[in-house]
Every structure is written in structure tokens, then in C-alpha cells.
Amino acid sequence: MKKLSMLVVHICLLSMVGFSGQVGAYDEVSLKKIKALGNCPSCDLSEANLEGANLRGANLSNSNLEGANLKGAYLSNSNLKGANLEGADLWKANLFKANLKGADLKGANLYKANLRGANLTGANLEGANLRGASLTGANLEGENLTGANLEGESLTGADLSPACYGMAAVCASVVLLDERDKQLMNNNFQNTLEYSKSGNRTGWSNPDSGHSGTTVARTATQSTTVGYEYCREFTTTVNVAGEDRQGYGTACRKPDGSWEIQ
């Protein structure tokens, strides 16, 4: 009974300090649970006000956070797998190494959010605002970026599928490519880096989709990174619906002969 009473007191104190109250669609029990325990899988926290909340390492898997206010929230290493974050405000939120696999972030505000090392495999980022966000080292394989605002974000080392090459301008087009397009694009990219002379432009095109692209590689230099032989700077262009999108970066050759974006 004493432990239970202390928990009730703790919940009451938390409701007065660190979180501002808000009338919304969320379940009050779920809100108190996340505040007191820091974990609330499969909870209803839609439209809850969790601005600035410390939820480091929290388990919020499969929870409903639609429309929630998570401005500046600390969500590093949190488990948000399968969570519904549609329309949520994650302005400057810290999602370092968060698990967002399969999460729905449609229309979410991720302005200047820290998504470094986050797992966004299969996440829905349709219409999300990623302006100024850091996605360095994030895994975005299979994500939906349709209509996403990728202006000014950092995608260094991000894994967005072999054909996306970690570049925002190209990624915005890659989501519109079919599997054949991606295969042709990747083959062109690998062959250009392996065989083409510096400055030579090589291309690919798919008559079925009407999409095309080019790759230009620069002179190879010895790699200073363990596990790689040498590196080449490159520029790649994708043409979708008559519009060219260009990206550039550096790729290094692995011992197996494949080239990997740095």
C-alpha cells in the first residue's frame, strides 16, 4: 500500500511539474503512466502535450501519438516501433538512435530534429517536414518520402536503399522510381565508379517508365579508411517527369569490388 501511495503522489507531482496540462483525445491513464514510469506501449497519447518531456529509452511501441506535442522532447534510444505519429509536432526533438521502424510520421513536423542513427525502416514520412533535420547514419530503407520537405537536412551516411545514395535531391525522385529504374540506376552507378575515366558521363534509361539518369565520377584517390581501397567523388542525376534532380558525394571501393557511399 505504501508503494502504491508513493506512486500516486509521484504521478500527482509530475502532473504539476515539467508537463503542462492539455485537454485532448488522449487517455488520462496512459498519460499518467508515461509520466510516472517512462514506458507506455500500445497507449493512447493522441494530442497529448509532452513538450520537452524526458522520454529517453521509453517504450512507446505501437502507441497512438497522433497530433501529439513533442516539441523538444528527449526520445533518444526510445522504442517507437509501429507508433502512430501522424501530424505530431517533433520540432527539435532528440530522436538519436530511436527505433521508428514502421512508424507512421505522415505530416509530422521534424524541423531540426535529431534523427542520427535512428531506425526508420519502413516508416511513412509522406508530407513530413524534415527541413534542417539530421539523418546522419539513419536507416531509411523502404521508407515513404513522398511530398516530404527535405530542404537543408543532413543525410550523411544514411541508408536509404542502394539507389538513393544518401542525397536529398535524388531521394525525392527515387521514391517515384520502380524496381527496374533502381536496378538500372545502381548498375550505372557501380559501373561508372569501377570503369569510367574521370569526367566521363554515363547514363541509364528505362523506356517503360520514361525515367533516366547519369553518373559522373572523378579521379580515384587512396582511401584513408580501413576496409576500403580507394575513393571517388561523383555526381549523379535522376530525371523524373522531365525534371532533373542532382546529387553528389564520395564513394569508396570495398575489397569485394562494390562501391559504398561515405
C-alpha positions as CSV (number, residue, x, y, z in Angstrom):
1,M,0.0,0.0,0.0
2,K,2.9,2.3,0.8
3,K,4.5,1.8,-2.6
4,L,1.1,2.4,-4.3
5,S,0.6,5.6,-2.3
6,M,4.1,6.8,-3.3
7,L,3.4,6.1,-7.0
8,V,0.1,8.1,-6.8
9,V,2.0,11.0,-5.1
10,H,4.7,10.8,-7.8
11,I,2.1,10.9,-10.6
12,C,0.4,13.9,-8.9
13,L,3.7,15.8,-8.6
14,L,4.6,15.1,-12.2
15,S,1.3,16.4,-13.3
16,M,2.2,19.8,-11.8
17,V,5.9,20.0,-12.7
18,G,7.5,19.5,-16.1
19,F,4.4,18.9,-18.1
20,S,1.6,21.4,-18.9
21,G,-1.9,20.2,-18.9
22,Q,-4.0,20.0,-22.1
23,V,-7.5,18.9,-23.0
24,G,-7.2,16.4,-25.8
25,A,-8.1,13.0,-27.2
26,Y,-5.5,11.1,-25.1
27,D,-6.3,8.6,-22.4
28,E,-5.6,10.1,-19.0
29,V,-4.4,6.8,-17.5
30,S,-1.9,6.4,-20.4
31,L,-0.6,10.0,-19.9
32,K,-0.1,9.4,-16.2
33,K,1.6,6.1,-16.9
34,I,4.2,7.6,-19.3
35,K,4.9,10.4,-16.9
36,A,5.4,8.2,-13.9
37,L,7.0,5.1,-15.5
38,G,8.5,6.4,-18.7
39,N,7.0,3.4,-20.6
40,C,3.6,3.0,-22.2
41,P,3.5,0.5,-25.1
42,S,0.2,0.5,-27.2
43,C,-1.1,3.5,-25.3
44,D,-3.4,6.3,-26.5
45,L,-1.4,9.5,-26.2
46,S,-3.0,11.3,-29.2
47,E,-2.9,15.1,-28.9
48,A,-1.1,14.8,-25.6
49,N,1.2,17.7,-24.5
50,L,4.6,16.2,-23.9
51,E,6.7,19.2,-24.9
52,G,10.2,18.9,-23.5
53,A,9.5,15.6,-21.9
54,N,12.4,13.4,-20.9
55,L,11.5,10.0,-22.5
56,R,15.0,8.7,-23.1
57,G,14.8,4.9,-23.7
58,A,11.0,4.9,-23.3
59,N,9.0,2.0,-24.7
60,L,6.2,3.6,-26.8
61,S,5.9,0.9,-29.4
62,N,2.6,0.7,-31.2
63,S,1.3,3.7,-29.3
64,N,-1.0,6.3,-30.7
65,L,0.7,9.7,-30.7
66,E,-1.2,11.3,-33.5
67,G,-1.1,15.1,-33.2
68,A,0.9,14.9,-30.0
69,N,3.1,17.9,-29.0
70,L,6.6,16.5,-28.6
71,K,8.5,19.8,-29.2
72,G,12.0,19.5,-27.9
73,A,11.2,16.1,-26.3
74,Y,14.1,13.8,-25.4
75,L,13.4,10.5,-27.1
76,S,16.9,9.2,-27.7
77,N,17.1,5.3,-27.7
78,S,13.3,5.2,-27.4
79,N,11.2,2.4,-28.9
80,L,8.6,3.9,-31.2
81,K,8.3,0.9,-33.4
82,G,4.9,0.9,-35.2
83,A,3.8,4.0,-33.4
84,N,1.3,6.4,-34.9
85,L,2.9,9.9,-35.0
86,E,0.8,11.3,-37.8
87,G,0.8,15.1,-37.6
88,A,2.8,15.0,-34.4
89,D,5.0,18.1,-33.6
90,L,8.6,16.9,-33.1
91,W,10.2,20.3,-33.6
92,K,13.8,20.0,-32.5
93,A,13.1,16.6,-30.8
94,N,16.0,14.4,-29.9
95,L,15.4,11.0,-31.6
96,F,19.0,9.9,-31.6
97,K,19.1,6.1,-32.2
98,A,15.4,5.8,-31.7
99,N,13.6,2.8,-33.1
100,L,10.9,4.2,-35.5
101,K,10.6,1.0,-37.6
102,G,7.3,1.0,-39.4
103,A,6.2,4.2,-37.6
104,D,3.6,6.5,-39.3
105,L,5.1,10.0,-39.4
106,K,2.8,11.3,-42.1
107,G,2.7,15.1,-42.0
108,A,4.8,15.2,-38.9
109,N,6.9,18.2,-38.1
110,L,10.5,17.1,-37.7
111,Y,12.1,20.5,-38.2
112,K,15.7,20.4,-37.0
113,A,15.0,17.0,-35.3
114,N,18.0,14.9,-34.3
115,L,17.4,11.5,-36.1
116,R,21.1,10.5,-36.2
117,G,21.4,6.7,-36.1
118,A,17.6,6.3,-36.0
119,N,16.0,3.2,-37.4
120,L,13.3,4.4,-39.9
121,T,13.0,1.2,-41.8
122,G,9.6,1.1,-43.5
123,A,8.5,4.4,-41.9
124,N,5.9,6.6,-43.5
125,L,7.3,10.1,-43.9
126,E,4.8,11.3,-46.5
127,G,4.4,15.0,-46.3
128,A,6.7,15.2,-43.3
129,N,8.7,18.4,-42.6
130,L,12.4,17.3,-42.4
131,R,13.8,20.7,-43.0
132,G,17.1,21.0,-41.2
133,A,16.8,17.6,-39.6
134,S,19.9,15.4,-39.1
135,L,19.6,11.9,-40.5
136,T,23.3,11.1,-40.4
137,G,23.7,7.3,-40.1
138,A,19.9,6.7,-40.1
139,N,18.4,3.7,-41.8
140,L,15.5,4.8,-44.1
141,E,15.3,1.6,-46.2
142,G,11.8,1.2,-47.6
143,E,10.5,4.5,-46.3
144,N,7.9,6.6,-48.0
145,L,9.2,10.1,-48.6
146,T,6.5,11.3,-51.0
147,G,6.0,15.0,-50.6
148,A,8.5,15.3,-47.7
149,N,10.3,18.5,-47.2
150,L,14.0,17.5,-47.3
151,E,15.4,21.0,-47.5
152,G,18.7,21.5,-45.6
153,E,18.7,18.2,-43.8
154,S,21.9,16.2,-43.3
155,L,21.8,12.7,-44.8
156,T,25.5,11.8,-44.4
157,G,25.8,8.1,-44.3
158,A,22.1,7.5,-44.3
159,D,20.9,4.2,-45.7
160,L,18.0,5.0,-48.0
161,S,18.4,2.0,-50.3
162,P,21.2,1.4,-52.9
163,A,19.6,3.7,-55.5
164,C,19.1,6.7,-53.2
165,Y,22.7,7.4,-52.4
166,G,22.0,9.5,-49.3
167,M,21.2,12.7,-51.1
168,A,18.0,14.6,-50.5
169,A,17.6,15.9,-54.1
170,V,17.9,12.4,-55.5
171,C,15.9,10.8,-52.8
172,A,12.9,12.9,-53.6
173,S,12.9,11.4,-57.1
174,V,13.9,7.8,-56.1
175,V,10.6,7.3,-54.3
176,L,9.0,7.6,-57.7
177,L,11.2,5.1,-59.4
178,D,10.1,1.5,-59.9
179,E,12.3,-1.5,-59.2
180,R,13.7,-1.7,-62.8
181,D,14.6,2.0,-62.6
182,K,16.5,1.4,-59.4
183,Q,18.3,-1.6,-60.8
184,L,19.4,0.3,-63.9
185,M,20.5,3.3,-61.8
186,N,22.5,1.2,-59.4
187,N,24.2,-0.7,-62.2
188,N,25.1,2.5,-63.9
189,F,26.5,3.9,-60.6
190,Q,28.6,0.9,-59.8
191,N,30.0,0.5,-63.4
192,T,30.8,4.2,-63.7
193,L,32.8,4.2,-60.5
194,E,34.6,1.0,-61.4
195,Y,35.4,1.5,-65.1
196,S,34.8,5.1,-66.3
197,K,37.6,7.7,-66.7
198,S,37.4,10.9,-64.7
199,G,34.8,13.3,-66.0
200,N,33.1,10.8,-68.4
201,R,29.3,10.9,-68.2
202,T,27.5,7.6,-68.4
203,G,23.8,7.2,-68.4
204,W,20.8,4.8,-67.9
205,S,17.2,5.0,-69.1
206,N,14.1,2.9,-68.8
207,P,11.8,3.2,-71.9
208,D,9.0,1.6,-69.9
209,S,8.8,4.3,-67.2
210,G,10.4,7.1,-69.2
211,H,12.9,7.7,-66.3
212,S,16.6,8.2,-66.8
213,G,19.8,9.4,-65.2
214,T,23.5,9.9,-65.4
215,T,26.6,9.5,-63.3
216,V,30.0,11.2,-63.5
217,A,33.0,10.1,-61.4
218,R,36.2,12.0,-60.6
219,T,39.7,10.7,-60.2
220,A,40.2,7.9,-57.7
221,T,42.3,8.6,-54.6
222,Q,43.7,6.2,-52.0
223,S,41.3,5.6,-49.1
224,T,42.4,6.5,-45.6
225,T,39.6,4.4,-44.1
226,V,40.2,0.9,-43.0
227,G,38.2,-1.6,-45.2
228,Y,38.3,0.5,-48.3
229,E,40.8,0.5,-51.2
230,Y,40.3,3.9,-52.8
231,C,37.5,6.5,-53.3
232,R,36.0,8.7,-56.0
233,E,33.8,11.8,-55.8
234,F,30.7,11.6,-58.0
235,T,27.7,13.5,-59.3
236,T,24.5,11.7,-60.2
237,T,21.4,13.0,-61.8
238,V,17.9,11.5,-61.9
239,N,15.2,12.7,-64.4
240,V,11.6,12.0,-63.4
241,A,8.7,13.6,-65.2
242,G,11.1,15.8,-67.2
243,E,12.7,17.3,-64.1
244,D,16.4,16.8,-63.3
245,R,17.5,16.3,-59.7
246,Q,21.2,16.2,-58.9
247,G,23.2,15.0,-56.0
248,Y,26.9,14.5,-55.3
249,G,29.1,12.7,-52.8
250,T,32.0,10.3,-52.3
251,A,32.0,6.5,-52.7
252,C,34.8,4.1,-51.7
253,R,35.6,0.7,-53.1
254,K,35.4,-2.4,-50.9
255,P,37.6,-5.4,-51.4
256,D,34.7,-7.3,-53.0
257,G,34.6,-4.7,-55.8
258,S,31.5,-2.9,-54.8
259,W,31.3,0.8,-54.1
260,E,29.8,2.3,-51.0
261,I,28.6,5.8,-50.3
262,Q,30.5,7.6,-47.5
